[in-house]
Amino acid sequence: MPREELLSEMRAGVKFFSIWRDGRVVGVMGLQHVADVALIRHAYTVSSQQHTGVGTLLLEHLKRQADRPLLVGTWKAADWAVRFYARRGFRLVSEEEKERLLRRYWTISDRQIAESVVLTLF
């Protein structure tokens, strides 16, 4: 992510959390409180560190930071991401609910809405 985009996300209220191993960042997740929900934003794990618990550790940390329902949006085609969240208690919302949530809590294009899913943890 370019520096200016990172700063813009931070100004918008996204708090970033990271895990470091051997002096380098191997995973990052952001949390943004918006109205009555918390959004998981920008969740990434370095390829070589996937399936080592990095994502789970970050997600558990974010869960402890949230005092409201958690939502995460991702691409429909990112089936690995959907499975990751589903295995950790998140559930997919209906198409109608997805569109309502994306329009209320995110600022994204109609194309992104059509190509996305939303998972929730209450």
Order of alpha helices (4+ residues) and beta strands (2+ residues): alpha-beta-beta-beta-alpha-beta-alpha-beta-alpha-alpha-beta
